[in-house]
Amino acid sequence: MGGAVAALVVALCTLAVPVLGIALGLWFFILVANVPGIVLGIIALVKIPNAVDVERYIRYTWACTFAYTALSVVFLVPVIVLALLFLLVGV
């Protein structure tokens, strides 16, 4: 059960990226929310008595979280470059 809770908590922590993007006025960051990871983490908690299913959904949750982290880094690098260019130009 601890692994399922940990996977769900980390998947929920990934919501910080879309929240930060929305706070900065970049509405399109909501498109990169880790919804599959959160849903799979909840499913892992629902299937607690069945150990095989729980382990499978924990793996799925971690896979979604790692894929989300990699994609958000790839997505965030151009935004940071644009922000630095705007700061250098003075717009």
Backbone torsions as a table, in degrees:
resi	resn	phi	psi	omega
1	MET	NA	-33.7	-178.6
2	GLY	-63.8	-37.6	178.4
3	GLY	-66.0	-37.2	179.0
4	ALA	-68.2	-40.7	178.5
5	VAL	-65.9	-43.2	179.7
6	ALA	-62.5	-43.2	179.3
7	ALA	-62.9	-40.5	179.4
8	LEU	-68.3	-40.9	-179.7
9	VAL	-63.8	-43.1	178.9
10	VAL	-66.3	-39.3	177.5
11	ALA	-63.6	-37.2	177.3
12	LEU	-70.2	-32.4	178.3
13	CYS	-66.4	-23.5	178.5
14	THR	-71.0	-9.9	175.8
15	LEU	-71.1	-8.8	178.3
16	ALA	-64.2	-33.3	-179.0
17	VAL	-65.9	-51.5	178.0
18	PRO	-64.9	-35.5	179.3
19	VAL	-64.9	-42.2	177.6
20	LEU	-65.0	-41.6	178.2
21	GLY	-62.4	-41.4	178.4
22	ILE	-67.6	-38.1	178.0
23	ALA	-63.8	-30.3	177.5
24	LEU	-84.1	-1.2	179.2
25	GLY	88.1	11.9	179.1
26	LEU	-99.3	86.5	-172.7
27	TRP	-61.6	-27.9	-175.6
28	PHE	-70.3	-8.9	175.8
29	PHE	-66.7	-21.2	178.1
30	ILE	-65.6	-22.2	179.4
31	LEU	-71.0	-18.0	-177.3
32	VAL	-104.4	28.6	177.4
33	ALA	-73.3	147.8	-177.6
34	ASN	-87.2	57.4	-178.0
35	VAL	-64.2	-44.0	179.5
36	PRO	-61.1	-40.1	179.3
37	GLY	-63.8	-40.2	179.8
38	ILE	-68.1	-43.9	179.7
39	VAL	-64.0	-42.8	179.1
40	LEU	-66.7	-33.4	175.5
41	GLY	-65.6	-39.2	177.0
42	ILE	-66.8	-41.4	177.9
43	ILE	-62.3	-38.6	177.8
44	ALA	-61.2	-39.3	178.2
45	LEU	-70.4	-32.8	-179.9
46	VAL	-69.3	-32.3	-176.0
47	LYS	-93.3	30.4	-174.1
48	ILE	-54.5	-44.1	-177.1
49	PRO	-64.5	-26.0	-177.7
50	ASN	-94.6	101.3	-173.2
51	ALA	-64.1	-35.3	-178.2
52	VAL	-66.7	-45.8	178.7
53	ASP	-65.0	-39.9	-180.0
54	VAL	-61.3	-46.2	179.7
55	GLU	-62.8	-39.3	179.7
56	ARG	-64.2	-46.0	-178.9
57	TYR	-72.1	-27.3	173.5
58	ILE	-65.5	-43.5	177.1
59	ARG	-61.2	-43.2	178.4
60	TYR	-62.1	-41.5	-179.8
61	THR	-62.8	-46.3	179.2
62	TRP	-65.0	-38.4	178.9
63	ALA	-62.5	-43.8	177.9
64	CYS	-64.3	-39.5	-179.5
65	THR	-66.5	-43.7	178.4
66	PHE	-66.3	-41.9	177.6
67	ALA	-63.3	-40.9	178.0
68	TYR	-62.4	-42.5	179.9
69	THR	-63.5	-43.6	179.0
70	ALA	-64.1	-43.6	179.7
71	LEU	-67.7	-36.4	179.8
72	SER	-69.1	-33.2	175.5
73	VAL	-66.6	-44.4	178.5
74	VAL	-63.1	-36.2	-178.9
75	PHE	-76.4	-31.2	-175.1
76	LEU	-81.9	-27.8	-178.1
77	VAL	-59.6	-48.1	177.6
78	PRO	-63.0	-34.2	178.3
79	VAL	-65.2	-40.9	178.2
80	ILE	-66.5	-41.2	178.4
81	VAL	-62.1	-44.2	177.7
82	LEU	-62.4	-41.1	179.0
83	ALA	-63.7	-40.7	177.5
84	LEU	-65.5	-39.3	176.7
85	LEU	-63.5	-40.7	177.8
86	PHE	-64.7	-37.2	177.8
87	LEU	-68.0	-39.0	179.5
88	LEU	-69.5	-38.9	-179.9
89	VAL	-75.2	-33.1	179.1
90	GLY	92.1	29.1	-179.8
91	VAL	-77.6	NA	NA
